[in-house]
Amino acid sequence: MAKKKDLKPSEIAAQLEAENAAALEALRKRREKEHRKMEKSKGTNKRVGKSWKNDIGIFLLLTFLGLFMIAPIYIAIVTSIKPVQEIFIMPPRLYAMDPTGDNFKDLFVVANNSWVPFSRNVFNSIFVTVTATVLHVVFACMASFILAKCRFPGVKLINKIVVIALLFNSTVTYIMQYIVMANLGMINTYSALILPLIASSMGLYLMIQSVGQIPDAMIEAAKVDGAGLMRICWGIVMPNSKPAIMTIIIFQFQAAWNSTGGNLVYDEALKTIPTVVQQIAAAGIARQGAIAASAVVLMVPPLAIFIAAQSNVMETMAHAGMKD
């Protein structure tokens, strides 16, 4: 074959065109071969690394796990509609032979016979839950924005402290909380129920991870346009962190709804529904039906909120711990 410098321009162009055509033909044949392989794989109901046996196995495993997780809810509901004599049958039955609603009637009768009306306990639970949830979300949003997007001395240390705080059980801080609240005169007030719930390391950690996924270029562009930190936080960052906000609302609502106040509240007019339920349970075997009904009553609000926002929880957990 003659060298290209010995060829005429027209011959060089023709040679290049032939080479390109050969390369395109080879590429076309390779793609046709891959396409036939994929069609053959579809025809045999197989995919890369998977088969119908694997799909069935995964489906059965997830079904078993789903039934295992829903079992406590089912047992709680069935137990709440059982007469007292059926609750103590051994071995326990997974159904009610003689369903009744007397347990719920007994619950409200016993609750209304206390020193304060049951409606007052309901108000306390709603007030404490809503207030603690709103304040926790506000403080977690602002703190997460500062810790995730602002640079200042000690920010890494504070983030490490937040992560370490996840390892501690809340009960280990009861003594310190009591000492602080006693010195501030908060014992036997609504503040004793609300303030400990505002600072939650889990909610702050999830918000930090969510805010950290937002591009810094978006924040820098807002600064160039003259936006301040508060405007950037609530106008740009938080609307893009809605899944994380919904997640911490669910977690915080559940924690606040089930809060009893421990040894911080003694006034009957300040006690919440879980505290009243504990007092009813102290009556012994005679109140087991009312206790079973109260478990369902306490379970409904957090469960309803979780069902309404479960997709946001899954999205937040999928991004937790990820970094750019």
N, C-alpha and C positions, 0 to 999 in steps of 0.2 A: 504493500500500500504506500502510495506516495505521501511524503510529508506535507503538512498543511501549508507550509510556506511555498511549496512548489505548485500548489493548486491555485486555480482561479477563484475569485470571490464567489462566483455562482456555484462552483463545485464544493467549496467549503460550506456554504449555506445548505446545499443539498445533503451533505454528509451530516451536518448538525441536525437537520430535520429528520434524517433517518435514525440517528441515535435517539432523539427525543421520542420518535414514534415507537422504537423498540422498548424504551423504558416505560412508556405509557402502557404498552401492550402487556409487559411483564407485571406491572402494577394491577392492571385490570384482571389478569388471570389469577393473581394472588388474592384479590378481593372476592372474585367468584368462588375460589376454593374455600375461603373463610365463610362466605355466605352459605355454601352448600353444607358445610360442617354445622353451622348454626341451625339450618333447616332440619338436618338430620337429628340434631339434639332435641329440637322441639318435637319432632315426630315421635321420639321415644320417651317424651315427658321427662327429660333430664336437663339439668342445668349444671353449670360449673360448680363442683363441690357440693351439689345437693341432689336429692332424689325424692320420690314420693314417700319413701319410708322415713326419711329424715323429717319431712313435713308432718307426717302423722305423729311421729315421736314428739316433735316440738309442740304440736297441738294438744296432745294428751298431757304433756308436762304442764303447759300453761293452764289447761283446764283443771288439773289437780290442784295447782297453786291457787287458782281463782276460788275453787270450792273451799280450800283450806282457809283462805283469808275471809271469805264471807260467812264461814261457819259461826264465829262468835256473834255476828249480828243476828243471824237466824236463831241461834239458841236464846239470845236475849229477848227477841220478840216472842218466841214460843213460850218461854218461861213467864213472860209478863201476862199472858192470857191463860195460864194454868191456875186452877184453884190451889189453895195452900196445900191440901193433902196430896196433890199430884206432884208438887215440887220436890217432895222428899221420897218419892218412889225410887227404889233401887232394884235393878239398874235404871238410870234415868232414861226416859223416852224422848225421842226427838220430835214429838208431836203432842198436842193437847187433846186428851180424850174428851174433856168437857170444857171447851173454851168459854171464858167469861171475861167481862170487863170490870169485875168488882175490884180488882187490884188497883186500877187507876182511880176508881171512886174512893177507895180507902186511902190512897195517897193524898188526894186533895182534902179529904175530911180530916185526916191526922194533921196535915200541914196547916189547915185553917184553925185548928184547935190550939195552936201554939200561942205564945204571948203577943205576937204581931201577926197581921194578916199575911197569907201566903203571897198576895199580890205585892207586898212590900219586898219580899225576898226575890220575886221575879224582877221587880224594878232594880234592885241592887245588882243582880246578875247582869241585866242588860246594860245598866249604866257603867259598871266596872268593865265589862267586856268591850263595849264600844269605845269608851274613853281610852283604855289601855291599848287597844288595837290601833286607833287613830294616832295617838302620840308615838307609839312604837314605829309606825310606818313613817311618820314625819321625821323623827330623829334618825332612823336607819337610812332614809334616803339622803338626808343632808350629810351625815357622817360618811356614808359610802362614797359619795361624790368627792369629798375632800380626800379620803384615804386612797381612792383609786385614780383620781385625775389631777391631784395637786401635789407638788413636790415641795417638801419642807423638811427640816432636820427632825429625825425620829419617826418618819412615816413608816419605814420598814419595820421598826421595832413595834409600833402600835399594831400593824397588821399581824405580826407574829403573836402578839398578846391575844388578839381576837381569835386566832386559830387555836392557841393553847386553851383559851376559855371554853372551847367546844368540848374539851375532855372532862371538865368538871361537872359533877352533878349539882343541881341547884340546892340540894339539901345541905351541902357543906358550907353554904353562905348564910344559913338562917341565923346563926349566932351573931355574925357581923351585922346583918341587916337589922336584927332586933336592937343591937346596941346603938346603931346610927339613928334609927327611928325613935328610940326612946329618948335620946339626947335632943332630937329635933321636935319632940312632942307630937309625933304622928301616930302613936299607938291608939287603937280604937277609933280610927278615922278612915274615911275613904282613901286617903293617901297611902295608908298601910297596905291596901289591896291593889292600888293602881301602880305606884312607883316601882315596886320590884318587877313588875311585868314589862315596863317600858324598855329596860335594858336587856335585850336578848342577843347573845352572841351568834346564835344560828341565823336569825334574821339579818343581822348586820353582815355576816359572812356571805350569805347568798346575794345580798345587794352589792357587795364589793365585787364579787365575781361577775355579776351581770353588768354593772357599770363599766368594768374593765374591758368588756367586749365592744364597747362603743368606740369608733375610730377617733383618735386624737385630732385628725384633720377637721372633723366636724366642729369640735370645740374651738380649735384655733380660728376657723372661719368665723365663728360667732364672736370671738374676741376682736377680730379685725373689724367686724361690723359695729363694735362698740357695746356689745352685751356684757353685763356684769356677771359675777359668779352666781347670784341668785337666779337671774334670768336664764343663764345657761343650765343651771341645775333643774329648775322646774319647767322650763320651756323647751329644752332640747333633750337632756339626758333622761329625765324620768319618763317622758312619753315613750321612749325607746326601751324602757325597762319594765314595761307593764307586766310581762309574765312573772318576773321576780317579785314585783309588788303584790300581785295576786297570791303568790305562793306564801309570802310572809304574812299576809292577811289571814290565810287559812290556818297557818301554824299558830299565830298569835291569838286568833279567835278561840281556837281549841284550848290553848293554855289558860287564857283568861276566863273562859266559860267554866272550866273545871277547877278554878282556883277557889280555895276555901279560906285563905287568910291565915291559917295555922293558929299560932298563939298571938297574933297581932290584933285581932278584933274580938271583943267580948260582948258588945252591945247586940242584943237580938235584932234591933232595928237596922243593923248594918250587915247582917249575915246574908250570904248568897245561897242559892238553891243547893249546891253541893254540901254546904254546911248543914242545912236543914235535913238533907237526905242522910247524912251521917248520924244526926241525932235520932232520926226515925229508926235507922238500923240498930241503934243501941238498945231498942226495946226487945230485941231477941227474935225467937222463932215466929212469934205471932205476927210480926211485921214483914216476913219474907216476901209475901205477895206485893206489898207496897214498895219494897226495895227493888224487886224485879221490874215493877212499872216505872220507878224513878230512873232506873238505868236506861230505859228506852227514851224517856223524856229528855234526859241529859244528852243522849246520843244524837237526837234528831237535828238540832241546829248545826253543830259542826259537820255532820255528815252531809246535810243539804248544801252547805257552802262548798264543801270539797267537791261534790258532784258537779256543782255549777262551774267550778274553775279548775277541774282536774287537768285539762289540756295545758294550762299555763304551768302547772306544777311539773308535768313531764318535760316541757320545754326548758324550764329553769334547771332541773336536775341534769338534763343532757349537757348543759353548758357549764355547770358548776365545776370549778377546778381547771377549766381550759384557759390557756393563755395563747396570745398571738405569737 
